[in-house]
Amino acid sequence: MLAGTEYLAARDLRSFAEANGWRYDAESAPPAMGESLWEQVSSGIVRDRISGDAWEAGLITGGNRTASNVEQRGRITITKTVSVDTPQRSIDVGYLAVRLPRRLPHMVLDARSNDTGPFSSLISRPQADQHLSLEGDFDTHFRLYAPIGYETDALYVFTPDLMALLIDETGDLDVEIRDDRLIVYKPGGFDLADTATWTRFDQIQQTLAAKTWDRVTLYTDDRVAPELRLEEASADGQRLRSRMPKSLWIFIAIPVSVLAIIATIGGIVLSQVLR
């Protein structure tokens, strides 16, 4: 049961977090650093980060920046740095990230309900050849993307009971399995000062995240060395290939359209001169 809900009315998230035994950070590095789908989100800053036991939530805001993430793998420390230099709009994305028992292939569920017409809500949509169709009416709710060659692995993870939970609990949210995290995110962000948001986060953790944890505990990737199969995914499965961001297409399309108009006008003028 939530404690300190009176602090939410005053938007005192620090006191709210402390009342529940959680940690509050006004600013923090984003989760799930990488070099593909989340890169243009991960280059921003997390604001109002609240974290508990194996989970965190907050608002990622920003755009073209450089950020670093440090990982400890045994005795090896790995620092990942991402620098994004594309004509990308400013981003606000709310997220809830829950730890999983092992690293998995990269998979993304693009919710259809939060798309704008033909445009996906994803900052950078995976390439179309990675789309995988599932049974029943699941495809009317989500587009599932999995690395090429990992179709069977995706079917192992997304069983009918897990698909039903995804529809019921996160049908209006995009969902991503990345490394050892299950991430649900919402364009524009969650209202962290709303008790309903925290009730929903708890529900997602108790149902969807718990079922995903149970499902992936015994998953193994036969493409990696036997001693790493319960910990790692192969390099081919670690990241989806993403399409060019739609904002970059717009950036390219505008000058191309202008040139086409100029060429058309020039052709008309030339034809008149040569008459």
JOHU-V658575 format. One record per pair of residues at least 4 apart in sequence whose C-alpha atoms are under 8 Angstrom apart, sorted by sequence separation. I is the first residue (numbers start at 0). J is the second residue. D is the distance in whole Angstrom. If there is no record, write none. Layout:
# JOHU-V658575
I&J&D / I&J&D
This chain:
# JOHU-V658575
3&7&8 / 4&8&7 / 5&9&7 / 6&10&6 / 7&11&6 / 11&15&6 / 12&16&6 / 13&17&6 / 14&18&6 / 15&19&7 / 16&20&6 / 17&21&5 / 33&37&7 / 34&38&6 / 37&41&6 / 38&42&6 / 39&43&7 / 50&54&6 / 51&55&6 / 71&75&6 / 72&76&6 / 110&114&7 / 114&118&6 / 115&119&7 / 125&129&7 / 126&130&8 / 133&137&6 / 134&138&8 / 136&140&7 / 137&141&6 / 138&142&6 / 145&149&6 / 146&150&7 / 149&153&6 / 150&154&6 / 151&155&6 / 152&156&6 / 153&157&6 / 154&158&6 / 157&161&6 / 158&162&6 / 159&163&6 / 160&164&6 / 161&165&6 / 162&166&6 / 163&167&6 / 164&168&6 / 165&169&5 / 166&170&4 / 169&173&7 / 176&180&6 / 177&181&7 / 184&188&8 / 185&189&7 / 192&196&8 / 193&197&7 / 194&198&6 / 195&199&6 / 196&200&6 / 197&201&6 / 198&202&6 / 199&203&6 / 200&204&6 / 201&205&6 / 202&206&6 / 203&207&5 / 204&208&5 / 205&209&6 / 206&210&6 / 207&211&6 / 208&212&6 / 209&213&6 / 210&214&6 / 211&215&6 / 212&216&6 / 214&218&8 / 221&225&7 / 223&227&7 / 224&228&6 / 227&231&6 / 228&232&7 / 232&236&6 / 233&237&6 / 234&238&8 / 243&247&7 / 244&248&7 / 245&249&6 / 246&250&6 / 247&251&6 / 248&252&6 / 249&253&6 / 250&254&7 / 251&255&6 / 252&256&6 / 253&257&6 / 254&258&6 / 255&259&6 / 256&260&6 / 257&261&6 / 258&262&6 / 259&263&6 / 260&264&6 / 261&265&6 / 262&266&6 / 263&267&6 / 264&268&6 / 265&269&6 / 266&270&6 / 267&271&6 / 268&272&6 / 269&273&6 / 270&274&6 / 6&11&5 / 7&12&6 / 16&21&5 / 17&22&6 / 32&37&7 / 33&38&6 / 50&55&4 / 71&76&5 / 72&77&7 / 114&119&5 / 115&120&7 / 119&124&7 / 133&138&6 / 138&143&8 / 145&150&6 / 157&162&6 / 164&169&8 / 165&170&6 / 169&174&8 / 176&181&5 / 177&182&8 / 191&196&6 / 202&207&8 / 203&208&6 / 204&209&6 / 223&228&6 / 232&237&6 / 243&248&7 / 6&12&7 / 16&22&6 / 17&23&8 / 31&37&7 / 32&38&7 / 49&55&6 / 50&56&6 / 70&76&6 / 71&77&6 / 113&119&8 / 114&120&5 / 132&138&6 / 175&181&6 / 176&182&6 / 190&196&7 / 191&197&7 / 16&23&6 / 48&55&7 / 49&56&5 / 69&76&7 / 70&77&5 / 113&120&6 / 174&181&7 / 175&182&5 / 189&196&7 / 221&228&7 / 6&14&6 / 7&15&7 / 33&41&8 / 48&56&6 / 49&57&6 / 69&77&6 / 70&78&6 / 111&119&8 / 145&153&7 / 174&182&6 / 175&183&6 / 220&228&5 / 223&231&7 / 6&15&5 / 13&22&8 / 32&41&6 / 48&57&4 / 69&78&4 / 174&183&4 / 219&228&5 / 220&229&8 / 223&232&7 / 5&15&8 / 13&23&5 / 31&41&7 / 47&57&5 / 48&58&7 / 68&78&6 / 69&79&6 / 109&119&7 / 132&142&7 / 133&143&8 / 173&183&6 / 174&184&6 / 219&229&5 / 222&232&8 / 223&233&6 / 3&14&7 / 4&15&7 / 12&23&7 / 13&24&8 / 29&40&8 / 30&41&7 / 46&57&6 / 47&58&7 / 67&78&7 / 68&79&5 / 109&120&8 / 131&142&7 / 132&143&7 / 172&183&6 / 173&184&5 / 218&229&7 / 220&231&7 / 222&233&6 / 3&15&5 / 29&41&5 / 45&57&6 / 46&58&5 / 67&79&5 / 68&80&7 / 109&121&7 / 130&142&7 / 131&143&6 / 172&184&6 / 173&185&7 / 217&229&7 / 220&232&6 / 2&15&7 / 28&41&8 / 29&42&8 / 45&58&5 / 46&59&6 / 67&80&4 / 130&143&6 / 131&144&6 / 172&185&6 / 220&233&7 / 29&43&7 / 45&59&4 / 46&60&7 / 66&80&6 / 67&81&6 / 130&144&4 / 131&145&7 / 169&183&8 / 3&18&5 / 28&43&8 / 29&44&6 / 44&59&5 / 45&60&6 / 65&80&7 / 66&81&6 / 129&144&5 / 130&145&7 / 2&18&6 / 3&19&7 / 28&44&6 / 29&45&5 / 43&59&6 / 44&60&6 / 65&81&5 / 66&82&7 / 129&145&5 / 2&19&6 / 27&44&6 / 28&45&6 / 43&60&5 / 44&61&6 / 65&82&4 / 129&146&6 / 1&19&7 / 26&44&7 / 27&45&5 / 41&59&8 / 43&61&4 / 64&82&6 / 65&83&7 / 129&147&6 / 26&45&5 / 27&46&7 / 40&59&7 / 42&61&7 / 43&62&6 / 63&82&7 / 64&83&6 / 125&144&7 / 128&147&8 / 131&150&7 / 25&45&8 / 26&46&5 / 40&60&7 / 42&62&6 / 43&63&7 / 63&83&5 / 64&84&8 / 25&46&5 / 26&47&6 / 27&48&7 / 40&61&7 / 42&63&6 / 43&64&6 / 63&84&6 / 133&154&8 / 24&46&7 / 25&47&5 / 26&48&7 / 40&62&7 / 42&64&5 / 43&65&8 / 63&85&7 / 24&47&6 / 25&48&6 / 39&62&6 / 42&65&5 / 43&66&7 / 23&47&7 / 24&48&5 / 39&63&7 / 42&66&5 / 63&87&7 / 23&48&6 / 24&49&7 / 41&66&7 / 62&87&6 / 137&162&7 / 23&49&5 / 62&88&6 / 140&166&7 / 22&49&6 / 23&50&7 / 62&89&5 / 181&208&7 / 21&49&7 / 22&50&5 / 61&89&5 / 62&90&6 / 111&139&7 / 112&140&7 / 21&50&6 / 22&51&7 / 60&89&7 / 61&90&5 / 111&140&6 / 137&166&8 / 141&170&8 / 21&51&5 / 29&59&7 / 60&90&5 / 61&91&7 / 110&140&6 / 111&141&6 / 140&170&7 / 20&51&8 / 59&90&7 / 60&91&5 / 110&141&5 / 111&142&7 / 59&91&6 / 60&92&7 / 109&141&5 / 110&142&7 / 16&49&7 / 58&91&7 / 59&92&5 / 108&141&6 / 109&142&5 / 58&92&6 / 59&93&6 / 108&142&6 / 109&143&6 / 168&202&8 / 169&203&8 / 12&47&7 / 32&67&8 / 58&93&4 / 59&94&8 / 107&142&8 / 108&143&5 / 168&203&6 / 32&68&6 / 57&93&6 / 58&94&6 / 107&143&6 / 108&144&6 / 56&93&8 / 57&94&6 / 106&143&7 / 107&144&5 / 28&66&7 / 56&94&5 / 57&95&7 / 106&144&6 / 107&145&7 / 28&67&8 / 42&81&6 / 56&95&4 / 106&145&5 / 168&207&7 / 28&68&7 / 41&81&8 / 42&82&7 / 55&95&6 / 56&96&6 / 105&145&7 / 106&146&7 / 42&83&7 / 54&95&7 / 55&96&5 / 104&145&8 / 105&146&7 / 54&96&6 / 55&97&7 / 104&146&7 / 164&206&7 / 165&207&7 / 38&81&7 / 54&97&4 / 164&207&6 / 39&83&6 / 53&97&6 / 54&98&6 / 38&83&7 / 53&98&5 / 104&149&8 / 33&79&7 / 161&207&7 / 32&79&7 / 34&81&7 / 43&90&8 / 106&153&8 / 33&81&7 / 39&87&8 / 32&81&8 / 161&210&7 / 40&90&7 / 161&211&7 / 40&92&8 / 121&173&8 / 156&211&8 / 112&170&7 / 113&171&6 / 156&214&6 / 112&171&6 / 113&172&7 / 156&215&6 / 178&237&7 / 110&170&6 / 111&171&8 / 177&237&8 / 110&171&6 / 177&238&8 / 110&172&6 / 109&172&8 / 110&173&5 / 109&173&5 / 110&174&8 / 108&173&6 / 109&174&7 / 30&96&8 / 107&173&8 / 108&174&5 / 120&186&7 / 107&174&6 / 108&175&6 / 107&175&4 / 106&175&6 / 107&176&6 / 105&175&8 / 106&176&5 / 105&176&6 / 106&177&7 / 104&176&7 / 105&177&5 / 103&176&7 / 104&177&7 / 105&178&7 / 103&177&7 / 104&178&7 / 102&177&8 / 103&178&5 / 102&178&4 / 103&179&6 / 101&178&8 / 102&179&4 / 101&179&5 / 102&180&8 / 100&179&7 / 99&179&5 / 98&179&6 / 99&180&5 / 40&122&8 / 98&180&5 / 99&181&7 / 39&122&7 / 97&180&5 / 98&181&6 / 39&123&8 / 96&180&6 / 97&181&5 / 37&122&8 / 96&181&6 / 97&182&6 / 36&122&8 / 37&123&8 / 96&182&4 / 36&123&6 / 95&182&6 / 96&183&7 / 149&236&7 / 36&124&7 / 94&182&7 / 95&183&5 / 36&125&7 / 94&183&6 / 95&184&6 / 146&235&7 / 147&236&8 / 94&184&4 / 146&236&6 / 93&184&5 / 94&185&6 / 92&184&6 / 93&185&5 / 146&238&7 / 92&185&6 / 93&186&6 / 146&239&5 / 92&186&5 / 93&187&6 / 94&188&7 / 145&239&7 / 146&240&8 / 91&186&6 / 92&187&5 / 93&188&4 / 94&189&7 / 144&239&8 / 91&187&5 / 92&188&5 / 93&189&5 / 90&187&8 / 91&188&6 / 95&200&7 / 97&204&8 / 129&239&8 / 97&208&7 / 99&211&8 / 100&212&7 / 99&212&6 / 126&239&8 / 101&215&8 / 125&239&6 / 126&240&6 / 100&215&8 / 101&216&7 / 125&240&6 / 126&241&5 / 99&215&8 / 100&216&6 / 125&241&4 / 126&242&5 / 124&241&6 / 125&242&5 / 123&241&6 / 124&242&6 / 123&242&6 / 124&243&8 / 123&243&7 / 124&244&7 / 123&244&5 / 122&244&7 / 123&245&7 / 101&229&7 / 102&230&6 / 103&231&7 / 104&232&6 / 101&230&5 / 102&231&5 / 103&232&5 / 104&233&8 / 58&188&6 / 101&231&7 / 102&232&6 / 58&189&7 / 105&236&6 / 57&189&8 / 104&236&5 / 105&237&5 / 103&236&8 / 104&237&5 / 105&238&5 / 106&239&7 / 57&191&8 / 103&237&7 / 104&238&7 / 105&239&6 / 31&177&7 / 31&178&8 / 31&180&8 / 88&246&7 / 87&246&6 / 86&246&7 / 87&247&7 / 86&247&6 / 85&247&7 / 86&250&7 / 12&191&8 / 12&192&7 / 10&192&6 / 7&191&8 / 8&192&7 / 7&192&5 / 8&193&8 / 7&193&7 / 7&194&7 / 4&194&7 / 36&238&8 / 35&238&7 / 36&239&7 / 34&238&8 / 35&239&7 / 36&240&8 / 35&240&7 / 36&241&6 / 35&241&6
